[in-house]
């Protein structure tokens, strides 16, 4: 691991983790290349900013749960090669029920490069601090479809409010949202804007 990276738990010991690509509960239906332990790694700059978000949310009785953080380039390559195997659709029902798998790359759900590999992008949600249950965001993490977009209007008032709480808390400490995925945030002042890393998550 490069010197300017760290385990998120070093900065936020109480952070909740559900590292989806280490296991099989993801859109490929299998563990993803490059994840050897269920840990979250970020650049130290991003981890420090996330620490501020967590403290801010804790005062409101909320907390963060991370699904993915730094992502090795080999994992991104794995997604791309998976997208080309058209008949491998074991997770379709949960993650892309309305889409034809062969169009995922063309539609931008799968890409050959990911901001995650630069080390300052994180996928996360909100949980209740007391019971650790996820707040209702209207669509699950990694669901491929319009309902995952920030501007999707056909949500309940509570779902919209939950997304807004997350978005505003992340923005307050320097993270920008991605229009098409309510869970995806990148540190605006990321240290490696053009460097894509490939060290293993372990």
C-alpha positions in Angstrom: 0.0 0.0 0.0 1.5 3.4 -1.0 2.5 5.7 1.8 -0.4 8.2 1.3 -3.1 5.6 1.7 -4.6 4.2 4.9 -7.2 1.8 6.2 -10.3 3.8 6.9 -10.7 2.1 10.3 -7.4 3.8 11.4 -9.2 7.1 11.1 -12.8 5.9 12.0 -12.5 2.8 14.3 -16.3 2.5 14.6 -17.1 2.7 10.8 -19.5 0.1 9.5 -18.2 -1.9 6.5 -20.0 -4.1 4.0 -17.3 -4.6 1.4 -19.4 -6.1 -1.4 -16.7 -6.9 -3.9 -14.8 -9.1 -1.4 -17.8 -11.4 -1.3 -20.5 -12.6 -3.7 -23.2 -10.1 -2.9 -22.5 -7.8 -5.9 -23.6 -7.5 -9.5 -21.2 -10.1 -10.7 -22.4 -12.6 -8.1 -18.8 -13.6 -7.2 -15.8 -12.2 -5.3 -14.0 -9.7 -7.4 -10.3 -9.8 -8.3 -8.0 -7.7 -6.1 -10.0 -7.9 -2.9 -8.3 -10.3 -0.4 -9.7 -8.9 2.8 -13.0 -7.0 3.6 -11.3 -3.8 4.5 -11.7 -0.2 3.2 -8.7 1.7 2.0 -8.6 5.4 1.0 -6.0 8.1 0.5 -5.2 9.7 3.9 -6.7 13.0 2.7 -10.0 11.3 1.8 -10.1 9.3 5.1 -9.6 12.4 7.1 -12.4 14.2 5.3 -14.6 11.1 5.8 -13.8 11.2 9.5 -15.3 14.7 9.7 -18.4 13.5 7.9 -18.8 10.6 10.4 -18.4 12.9 13.4 -21.0 15.4 11.9 -23.5 12.6 11.3 -23.0 11.0 14.7 -24.3 14.2 16.3 -27.6 13.6 14.4 -27.8 9.9 15.5 -26.6 8.7 12.1 -23.4 7.0 10.8 -21.8 5.9 7.5 -21.6 2.4 6.1 -19.0 1.8 3.3 -19.6 -0.6 0.4 -16.4 0.1 -1.5 -13.5 2.5 -1.3 -10.2 2.2 -3.1 -10.6 -0.3 -6.0 -7.7 -1.9 -7.7 -7.5 -1.5 -11.5 -7.6 -5.3 -11.8 -11.1 -5.3 -10.2 -12.2 -2.7 -12.8 -10.7 -5.0 -15.5 -12.6 -7.9 -13.9 -15.9 -5.9 -14.3 -15.2 -5.2 -17.9 -14.4 -8.9 -18.8 -17.5 -10.0 -16.8 -19.6 -7.6 -18.9 -18.5 -9.4 -22.1 -19.7 -12.8 -20.9 -23.3 -12.2 -21.8 -24.8 -15.4 -20.4 -23.3 -14.9 -16.9 -26.3 -13.2 -15.3 -26.6 -14.8 -11.8 -27.1 -11.5 -10.1 -29.3 -9.9 -12.7 -32.6 -10.1 -10.7 -31.2 -8.0 -7.9 -28.9 -5.5 -9.6 -30.0 -5.0 -13.2 -33.4 -6.6 -13.7 -34.6 -4.1 -16.4 -31.4 -4.0 -18.4 -29.8 -6.3 -21.0 -26.3 -7.2 -19.7 -24.7 -6.6 -23.1 -25.6 -2.9 -22.8 -24.1 -2.3 -19.4 -20.7 -1.1 -20.8 -22.3 1.0 -23.5 -24.7 2.7 -21.0 -21.8 3.6 -18.7 -22.6 1.3 -15.8 -19.3 -0.5 -16.4 -16.2 1.4 -17.5 -12.5 0.6 -18.3 -11.4 3.2 -15.7 -12.9 4.1 -12.3 -12.3 7.0 -10.0 -12.2 4.4 -7.2 -8.7 3.3 -8.4 -7.4 6.9 -7.7 -8.1 6.2 -4.0 -10.4 9.1 -3.0 -13.8 7.8 -4.1 -16.1 5.9 -1.8 -19.5 4.1 -2.1 -21.5 4.4 1.1 -24.9 4.9 2.7 -26.4 6.1 6.0 -27.3 3.9 9.0 -29.1 4.6 12.2 -26.5 4.9 15.0 -28.6 3.0 17.5 -29.7 -0.1 15.6 -27.2 0.0 12.7 -30.0 -0.4 10.1 -29.6 1.2 6.7 -31.8 4.2 5.9 -34.1 3.8 3.0 -32.5 5.4 -0.1 -35.2 4.2 -2.6 -32.8 1.8 -4.4 -30.1 -0.6 -3.1 -26.4 0.0 -3.6 -25.2 -0.8 -7.1 -28.6 -1.0 -8.6 -28.3 -0.2 -12.4 -31.2 2.0 -13.3 -32.7 5.5 -13.3 -34.0 5.0 -9.7 -30.3 5.3 -8.5 -29.9 8.8 -10.0 -29.9 11.7 -7.7 -32.5 13.6 -9.7 -34.9 10.6 -9.8 -38.2 12.1 -8.7 -40.5 9.1 -8.1 -39.3 8.5 -4.5 -41.0 8.9 -1.2 -40.4 12.1 0.8 -38.4 10.1 3.3 -36.2 8.5 0.6 -35.5 11.9 -0.9 -34.7 13.3 2.6 -32.3 10.5 3.4 -30.4 11.0 0.1 -30.3 14.7 0.8 -28.8 14.2 4.3 -26.0 12.1 2.9 -25.3 14.4 0.0 -25.2 17.5 2.2 -23.0 15.9 4.8 -20.6 14.7 2.2 -20.5 18.0 0.4 -19.9 19.9 3.7 -16.6 18.1 4.0 -15.4 18.3 0.4 -17.0 15.4 -1.4 -18.8 15.7 -4.7 -21.7 13.5 -5.7 -22.0 11.4 -8.9 -25.4 12.2 -10.7 -26.2 8.6 -11.6 -25.3 6.8 -8.3 -26.7 8.1 -5.0 -24.0 6.2 -3.1 -20.9 7.4 -5.0 -18.7 10.3 -3.8 -15.3 11.6 -4.7 -13.1 14.0 -2.7 -12.9 17.2 -4.7 -9.3 17.9 -3.6 -8.2 14.3 -4.4 -4.4 14.0 -4.4 -4.1 11.6 -7.4 -6.3 13.0 -10.2 -4.7 11.0 -13.0 -3.1 8.0 -11.3 -4.9 4.7 -11.2 -3.5 2.2 -8.7 -3.6 -1.6 -8.7 -2.2 -2.7 -5.3 -4.3 -5.5 -3.7 -6.8 -4.8 -1.0 -5.5 -6.8 1.9 
